[in-house]
Amino acid sequence: MDTRQSIDALNDLLSSLILDLYLTSGRGQANVNRLRHRSIEDLFTIKNAKIRDCSPEPEIMDVAYVIAQKEIKRFVSMQGKRELRRVLTAIFWLIRSRSKLEASSSLPEAKWLCSTVIVDKTKHPESIRKFLSNVPARPKNEKVILLTGRNASEWSSRMDEIHEIGNRVIDPDVSLKMQDLETQNSDIASKVSRLASSSEMTIGQIPAYDRRDQSLKLSKVYVCGFRGSPNSVALSFEKNGKPTSVMIWGDNGVGKSTLIDGIEFALQSRVDRSADFNSGLRPKIRNVNVNEAKAEVTLSDGNTLTRSLAQSSDGRDKPSNEPIRPGFRLAPLVIRRADILRFLDTDTLSRGTVFFDYFPDPGEAMGRRPDEELQMLEEERFGLRVSRDDLVSRIGEFYPGHDFRLQDSQQLDRFIDEVILPPKRLRRSMDDPWKTVDTRVVSLIASLRATQERLRQTKKILDKGVENLNPIAYRSQLSRISPALSEISSDLTTSFLRITGASHVASIKTMVAVSGPVSLDVVVDFDNGSSAFPQQVFSEAYKDLVALLFFLAMTKKAADHGQAKILVLDDVLQSVDSTIRLEVMDYVIDEFKGWQLVVTGHDRAWQRQLRSLFQYKGVPVLEKSITQWNFADGIVVGDSTWDILTTLKDAITRGDSQASASAAGIMLEQISDELSWRLGASVTRRRNDSYTLSDTWSGVSSKLKKSQLFNVCVRIEKRIIIRNLLGAHYNSWSESISWLDVQSLAFDVIELHSRVKCQVCGSWISGSRPSPLLCSCTKLCVNWT
């Protein structure tokens, strides 16, 4: 069986599998016809909204089924490992939706079914890995048949066949194999590269922009009634009275993006790079519990920018009309995971439009991408269709039992002629036949005709596509971004090689408007003289990296021409492969020196890595945590996700012995963990590198007692047992431990903390004899004795 036959066979297997899952639920194709025209991004938005709003489970399953269909279609077209994994993920969610129709009794069988679909859990999100815990070894056969229409053995055989064919048609080795490049159909890439070299197209110049705001930074942000926060939330971005870089951490769903969206809205009158604030398919900007949303940003020059979003008389949310400062017009302020996906999922022929909101006309406030306009038209069409169907239903109440399809304009004309108006022979003698019709029906018919006409217009525009939406304006926009995109090739190559160390990559070239009017081609040249497109030879991690580097390079280029040096990375690094994530941020901190970086995330291990990297680089950073969210009050912001010092001081103030002992122990663990490798302390190696206080403190204490910190270390060692007796374990007699002893331990740990961690730069002391132990800024010094 050749590759094409294998793909066709896999298509048949997957399509029949999801169809069986869907039909066993009792749903039918008619339920999903209204969803087929939606893009896959819209469908995910619709599904998430329905889950959030607790919509009926059958409706959620309708959307999950269409998503699975579209993912299969995408895989058949692109035949990549990423696309096949997306198909399997879609089947996973379809099974979950199907099982929820049968209540909790079928949950074990759903887990078993999903475990046969998702074989390698490590490549999938935590929510999937968590669901796939405690999978039963032997599912109940009758429940499997109920969910899938097949018994367990048949289902298992079918999934084995799917995985076997999938592995056969996709190269399992994600690394680059230079000897295989000739089989990768890379000849097209070489031709595009030659075409660009021979092209006589003249690249223009980036126009002159106002540079007055180039040095601005963010000092404070305030949001109220915004997204998931009905109440006000304020956040300072200052440390020691100066704006600084910020890490905002918190679990998924607690409101990190509420603050980021508020910053973007206040500064650029956009949210997620869109000026559409009334989409019914995306999360609502204005909180449903308030009449007005407001976002406010205080800048380093002392000025405060405030923008509000309120419902107008026509029922639509409209933003206030404050101008956009020059330093925030040239480029989007925030880079999100959605931007990476948009870059990767956009066809090469129209990929240039992804950057159409960069470098706008100097006389305009902000640029706009064609796909944003198309998206707004798509959402308008969705709303028009809902309105049309509602009007048809209301007309039907006056004329029950008719068999005309009034959504169709020709059918509507026949309906008016044959049902609503008097017979033609009587109409001839009437001045106005419509006077015989109920005025309510007349109004409904007029509204329906207007809706049909607007639907016709939007369909015509959407059918023309991106290039014909506004060709004159887009040619002008392309002339402004082409110089920037053409100039970043060397930056892309340098940054890619620095991060990956991929010595076999000679260069990464960008070519604008070569294969199409708004195309953006990316060609990778290798050291053996061959060329290929990234999607042909790069792993998913490398493709994600190339996309991210594009946005970083364009943001940096915008700053060269007047954009304020502020970069917000909204959980985007979480999606970058963990093997290169730290290298990416190391590159960002170096290349964006002097910038204000705002980084959000949710992974605690990544947070610790990033904190240490900022400290190692000597870059001041402020840590904020979003600790919780609820529907009534919104989000709660704290100073740090690991602010154990505040916790310890609070416990001492309350006179809480157990809390004080526990917090002191945790702080001492943190000190020991940080200093053990910085001082080269002796630590006995443990399996999985999992260490406790007893493993690390002994070696650290031994080092520190040879310095000026001898006395405080001795005092801590006298009372360290309190941490175990009172702060870590239950003991019936622990209450007899003196509060004075607990307090002394706590104060000694606080003193040690202040003498090994700099309050100015936030870094820990490090070094070895004979040189003194110093922090990054050298203001904290500990001498050896």
Steps between C-alpha positions, in 0.01 A plus 500: 500500500658834393478822700195634317311174552602498866375855548169411332465192719575701812246763393233230462583340835497827692188636330298184565626492859380848590175452308421189706578688821271781394210288379491284813409817688175525308607820327475541123675686220230769503625612840844591367424652160487848651855456630676374188575846359685609815878502512664259740615789720139623525384150588744477790377838622138385472575175684684675782219754533239223519701315764544820699128582474400142594313454171318168440751221440350401158582849370859467620524162330376651171792744505749231608391282206547776242841585651603135459382504137700812423810370678485183288469712186798709606708188568417350159612827340821559700591145613705620796558360847352812659185461291458131589540579869233769465268239346556262791446783748171587327389135527595507868267797565228344287511186717484713815197688367336174399555345844346800677171424326493173696582664837785379721422130459700482177802700623733195544422384146559852367842502669583164342388613154702821530808306612491305172483828308768693692793259514774749591360719779820705531420689181164620627375762750468434871118484477527197269772334708291546814192346340704199387593405855342192660406340169319167554676193363172331400217730389140383502428382149136613500605853594759509221234390251263766633759774447654389169277244332788249518611255765830553682693258282377657175575850626850401614576337165377807314721733708802272453447520125470879513822536701686255276406681179559839662853404605569365152403812308671747735875513557538411869838673526442868576868586470650624178654231280722660244521186286120495467460857379490402134190289568320786674390671178719795591548588133209745521675685780814529286295638212333758723842601630636536145188690396555748781866542405412573137205724582536866415237605754608816678471493877395838634579664830321500832341846536595746774300474822470713812773383743406707806363202697788262433626502860162457672439219748196376693471612863151381596201324353143516624198313363138502611209302360739346251480141378472273803538773761181694587685688773807719473852356492816709523856387436822696541787432261748699706786375716687747719299778335596409142311305229648154464444168328222288647417131534127439546427144607185305578309187414308482174164673521575734793519817290856566381376593154245740652787726605689454172187569295440810713848632420450439128153657504611814684806557281384376158118475511540134408458166673684202353598721204133559416275805519186284498348528848162343419584153381260235614764236435775627729518583871317822579719804571258683728416293805138386489437639850589863421379773264846633419847348479802719559874452460758751614878505457737746668818557300849589617455860383221542757215500248205267547315349204141396569268320260149374570261265326128558546179385339361752251137565409513237224598233754861468381806559717700799378836625630560858608675715244831586669794529257773237483845625599765494221714248686230234485393524135775319312453144623284282724608523862429136592623173350269207574484131415219589257747709299735203464214281379374771264844523341533122465144441379488783245574393145831625360320693226324722754738475798624853445162625621576363849724805546266758345437657841869593517628832359167668417464817296671771713180702485284219639457376856543124454539248220254220439551153359275382214425180687373714789259673262397165355454365851274791588301439182477130583368583845257752352380232259452262791288760680304578183419133454372476855289813445372366169394168652331684786305718254399192302376335819297807599343524154413132524297571813259702284488233227537159665539196280652665191776306324705790361865540593492872575877523555526492119409833336330335202294278731408812698378670181281199420371492857402867482338453162310180582426529872528851641357725230149465357462305173640675194156551346396704805826693522440667166220708648692593818711812546722329758448124557728517807234693690308173532791340689553516876744786567707272721550262207589792272768607747636146531513456121685832459754399766545158341565652157757742645671213684511287185654787304771559760571126506538508122746788523711338772510172310619680188781671692601183684503296180748744346742435785788693649669631189187662357361638825673836462779458241611864482530540876677166535751575227586814691528305826714232336740769378554607864553157657704351213822683597470382860425139406782497245752643747443247778646197317843543656344554845294182460803296403717634782236454768397154377858373503570653840198332657517160329868454415384336174830530313359330188274803441682757288230766486128572531381730223177697479352597163209740473252505207702247296254212458194726531395865552482468880713189545771446759731211419748360749782288359765314701841460336722219628877468509492228231350744247141373514192704590158421646197661656490480882184289495680239291793432730463673835357344813198662663728665755710659226193614304356664813837662560523645148151650536584654839828641368309669217282689748796585723701631204210712372438640849866594531493658155195706601690631803777618268242730342323637807303222672529509881739232626240289678452131417225283646529121465163363606562133589663459159817339634299226669426358155863512388674164534653466847836403348549849354269714718777622730725578203220704342457712811876533539504642146206733574660645814826565313355634174229708664735660749352818641147389415221447748405133473166373628486120509201292610490129573354225715769233534676527837821330385525737204437792737799398715718460191401839368550672836850354524577609143400861570715494813794344317477769232480771766167625365259629766163327484182537699293190573123509526262211550132462431398279786132441434194591296128479561200611299377760747825678588735420213875464546722539806859616447790435737858621506657169406412139447785416739489786751589286799664798676165681527335178615759452774480860623121479507514178706737666749271803531204271576703304753420176316764249614421224253471732198822679600694174534364371170574822308849524652568142389380572146713815480804309623433234234492775237826650627668158504373409155622827345839509672591132474601531135609864513753426775595155376378341823532127552166323443439124490344413163139372516293313247313740266700784661234537769647659812374599844626754753711238676677426169593859413528698826795307640726579203383862474543558873848352488598753233333800665654431841837577341376853431356800684174302529643255757295626796161507329557148362588368846186658649284342230653156554417521873129529427458339158333198666200728570426497130446120512327481838259785449503614139512176303348219712229447758617455859256495791748686723620753239290778655737496797780639280579854609371780276829679570693210343269494196531877463879483529522238225275709275699820554831320442375355170377846393841646586679231300267561207577874503875432506507253209237650265542857377199726551620728217558263206314198641788258439669257740861516608737264321870432462783307659811569705706711504267753330214635713145379443316762292156559350463603135510875569784452758315708762463193720835358612589218743866458588674179598653477848 
